[in-house]
Amino acid sequence: MVKKSLNPKVLELEKRAWGIAPVDAAHDFSHIERVSRLCVELYAQEIINQEQREIKPEEVDACLVSAFLHDCVPVPKNSPLRKESSRLASEKAREWLSEINWEPRDQIDVICGAIIDHSFSSGRIPATLLGECLQDADRLEALGAIGLYRTIATGVSMGAALFDANDPWAEHRELDDKKYSIDHFFTKLLKLPESFRTTSARQEAEKRAQYLRGFVDQLKSEL
């Protein structure tokens, strides 16, 4: 399966993505690279399942570019603009794609649509297969061992405590994942598997969610 591109315009956009300063350790370029790999893999599997064919080079390019640029306007998780982050990234992506004269031109709308649709905080349902695969690839990063790392890293960047020592499981308070990192498991992470759009991502999501459930159980036993 082709997972890389020799298209100079893809390489130019990858270079630009490398130059974006991440807002925290959870959104560095290694995150972008993993999302790009997952997006291609999910798209290729869906094409095989639905159309019984291999992924085309131009489809690989679209997957890679949408992943490279999905966070191209960094917005901190606790910013009031958080729900606008995917729209801002989509607008920046459209600007860059136009600057380099991306071809085919009609693919620009598909790429930018996938970017605006991918965000969890926006609550959008993807309108295309590319959007579904990008959204699923990004959400897989929130689960499993990587998801655990990224949750804590994001919490640290926002000044959140690991948990409320007096009420870690929010039995007598409201959940607040900006204040306590463990709350993010219950406000978002453990609910994610039911939101996946593609079959292969849904299966992987359940495996990764089970890892997080095991972590929560272990933390409960230690506390």
C-alpha positions as CSV (number, residue, x, y, z in Angstrom):
1,M,0.0,0.0,0.0
2,V,1.3,3.5,-0.9
3,K,1.6,5.6,2.3
4,K,3.9,8.3,1.1
5,S,3.8,10.7,-1.8
6,L,6.4,12.1,-4.2
7,N,4.1,14.9,-5.2
8,P,6.2,18.1,-4.7
9,K,3.0,20.0,-3.6
10,V,2.3,17.4,-0.9
11,L,5.9,17.7,0.3
12,E,5.6,21.5,0.3
13,L,2.5,21.3,2.5
14,E,4.2,18.8,4.8
15,K,7.1,21.2,5.2
16,R,4.7,24.0,6.1
17,A,3.0,21.8,8.6
18,W,6.4,21.1,10.2
19,G,6.9,24.8,10.7
20,I,3.7,25.3,12.8
21,A,4.5,25.6,16.5
22,P,2.3,23.2,18.5
23,V,0.2,24.5,21.4
24,D,1.2,21.5,23.5
25,A,3.1,18.2,23.4
26,A,-0.1,16.3,22.4
27,H,-0.3,18.3,19.1
28,D,3.3,18.1,17.9
29,F,4.3,16.9,14.4
30,S,4.5,13.3,15.5
31,H,0.7,13.5,16.1
32,I,0.2,14.8,12.6
33,E,2.4,12.1,11.1
34,R,0.4,9.3,12.9
35,V,-2.9,10.8,11.8
36,S,-1.7,11.0,8.2
37,R,-0.7,7.3,8.3
38,L,-3.9,6.3,9.9
39,C,-6.0,8.4,7.5
40,V,-4.4,6.7,4.5
41,E,-4.8,3.2,6.0
42,L,-8.5,3.7,6.9
43,Y,-9.3,5.2,3.5
44,A,-7.5,2.4,1.7
45,Q,-9.4,-0.2,3.7
46,E,-12.8,1.5,3.1
47,I,-12.1,1.7,-0.6
48,I,-11.4,-2.0,-0.6
49,N,-14.5,-2.8,1.4
50,Q,-16.8,-0.5,-0.7
51,E,-15.4,-0.6,-4.2
52,Q,-13.1,-3.6,-4.3
53,R,-10.1,-1.6,-5.6
54,E,-6.8,-0.2,-4.4
55,I,-6.4,3.4,-3.3
56,K,-5.3,5.8,-6.0
57,P,-2.2,8.1,-5.7
58,E,-4.4,11.2,-5.8
59,E,-6.5,9.8,-3.0
60,V,-3.3,9.1,-0.9
61,D,-2.3,12.8,-1.6
62,A,-5.7,14.0,-0.4
63,C,-5.5,11.9,2.8
64,L,-1.9,13.1,3.5
65,V,-2.7,16.8,2.9
66,S,-5.9,16.8,5.0
67,A,-4.0,15.2,7.9
68,F,-1.0,17.5,7.5
69,L,-3.2,20.6,7.7
70,H,-5.9,19.5,10.1
71,D,-4.3,21.4,13.0
72,C,-2.6,24.1,10.9
73,V,-4.1,26.9,13.1
74,P,-3.2,25.8,16.6
75,V,-5.8,26.6,19.2
76,P,-5.3,25.7,22.9
77,K,-7.9,23.3,24.3
78,N,-9.0,25.9,26.9
79,S,-9.3,28.7,24.4
80,P,-12.8,30.3,23.7
81,L,-12.0,29.7,20.0
82,R,-11.7,26.0,20.5
83,K,-15.0,25.2,18.7
84,E,-13.8,27.3,15.7
85,S,-10.4,25.6,15.4
86,S,-11.4,23.3,12.5
87,R,-13.0,26.1,10.6
88,L,-9.9,28.3,11.0
89,A,-7.7,25.4,9.9
90,S,-9.9,24.8,6.9
91,E,-9.6,28.4,5.9
92,K,-5.8,28.4,6.2
93,A,-5.6,25.1,4.3
94,R,-7.7,26.6,1.4
95,E,-5.3,29.6,1.4
96,W,-2.2,27.4,1.2
97,L,-3.7,25.0,-1.4
98,S,-4.6,28.0,-3.6
99,E,-1.2,29.5,-3.2
100,I,0.5,26.4,-4.6
101,N,-2.1,25.9,-7.3
102,W,-3.3,22.5,-6.0
103,E,-4.6,20.1,-8.7
104,P,-7.2,18.8,-9.2
105,R,-9.0,22.1,-8.2
106,D,-12.2,20.3,-7.2
107,Q,-10.2,18.3,-4.6
108,I,-9.6,21.5,-2.6
109,D,-13.3,21.6,-1.5
110,V,-13.1,17.9,-0.4
111,I,-9.8,18.4,1.6
112,C,-11.1,21.6,3.3
113,G,-14.4,20.0,4.0
114,A,-12.7,17.0,5.7
115,I,-10.7,19.4,7.8
116,I,-13.7,21.4,9.0
117,D,-15.7,18.2,9.7
118,H,-13.0,16.4,11.7
119,S,-13.1,18.2,15.0
120,F,-14.8,16.6,18.0
121,S,-15.6,20.0,19.6
122,S,-17.4,21.2,16.4
123,G,-19.8,18.2,16.6
124,R,-19.9,17.9,12.8
125,I,-20.8,14.8,10.8
126,P,-18.4,14.3,7.9
127,A,-19.9,14.7,4.5
128,T,-17.3,12.6,2.6
129,L,-15.3,9.4,3.0
130,L,-12.2,11.5,3.4
131,G,-13.8,13.4,6.2
132,E,-14.8,10.2,7.9
133,C,-11.3,8.8,7.7
134,L,-9.7,12.0,8.9
135,Q,-12.1,12.3,11.8
136,D,-11.6,8.6,12.8
137,A,-7.8,8.9,12.4
138,D,-7.7,11.9,14.7
139,R,-10.0,10.3,17.3
140,L,-8.0,7.1,17.4
141,E,-5.1,9.3,18.7
142,A,-7.3,10.2,21.7
143,L,-7.5,6.5,22.8
144,G,-5.1,3.8,24.0
145,A,-1.6,4.4,25.4
146,I,-1.0,7.4,23.1
147,G,-4.4,8.8,24.1
148,L,-3.4,8.5,27.8
149,Y,-0.1,10.3,27.2
150,R,-1.8,13.0,25.2
151,T,-4.5,13.5,27.8
152,I,-2.0,14.1,30.6
153,A,0.2,16.3,28.3
154,T,-2.8,18.5,27.4
155,G,-3.9,18.7,31.1
156,V,-0.5,19.8,32.1
157,S,-0.5,22.5,29.4
158,M,-3.8,23.9,30.8
159,G,-2.7,23.7,34.4
160,A,-5.1,20.9,35.3
161,A,-4.6,18.6,38.2
162,L,-4.4,14.8,37.6
163,F,-7.6,14.3,39.6
164,D,-9.6,15.8,42.5
165,A,-8.0,14.1,45.6
166,N,-11.2,14.5,47.6
167,D,-13.7,13.3,44.9
168,P,-11.7,11.7,42.0
169,W,-14.8,10.2,40.4
170,A,-17.1,13.2,40.6
171,E,-19.6,11.6,42.9
172,H,-20.4,15.0,44.5
173,R,-19.3,17.5,41.9
174,E,-19.7,18.3,38.2
175,L,-17.2,16.8,35.8
176,D,-14.6,19.4,34.7
177,D,-11.9,18.2,32.4
178,K,-10.2,21.6,32.2
179,K,-9.6,21.3,36.0
180,Y,-9.0,17.6,36.3
181,S,-7.4,15.4,33.6
182,I,-9.2,12.2,34.8
183,D,-12.5,13.8,34.1
184,H,-11.7,13.9,30.4
185,F,-12.1,10.1,30.3
186,F,-15.7,10.5,31.3
187,T,-16.6,13.7,29.4
188,K,-15.1,12.4,26.1
189,L,-12.6,9.5,25.8
190,L,-14.7,6.6,26.9
191,K,-17.7,7.8,24.8
192,L,-15.6,8.0,21.6
193,P,-15.9,4.4,20.2
194,E,-19.6,4.8,19.4
195,S,-18.8,7.9,17.2
196,F,-16.4,6.2,14.7
197,R,-17.6,6.2,11.1
198,T,-15.4,3.5,9.5
199,T,-15.5,-0.2,10.3
200,S,-11.8,-0.7,10.8
201,A,-11.4,2.4,13.0
202,R,-14.4,1.3,15.1
203,Q,-12.7,-2.0,15.8
204,E,-9.4,-0.4,16.7
205,A,-11.1,2.2,18.8
206,E,-12.8,-0.4,21.0
207,K,-9.4,-2.0,21.7
208,R,-7.9,1.3,22.6
209,A,-10.8,2.3,24.8
210,Q,-10.5,-1.0,26.7
211,Y,-6.9,-0.1,27.5
212,L,-8.2,3.2,29.0
213,R,-10.9,1.4,31.0
214,G,-8.2,-0.8,32.4
215,F,-6.2,2.2,33.4
216,V,-9.2,3.7,35.2
217,D,-9.8,0.4,37.0
218,Q,-6.2,0.3,38.1
219,L,-6.3,4.0,39.3
220,K,-9.4,3.2,41.3
221,S,-7.7,0.3,43.0
222,E,-4.7,2.4,43.9
223,L,-6.7,5.3,45.2
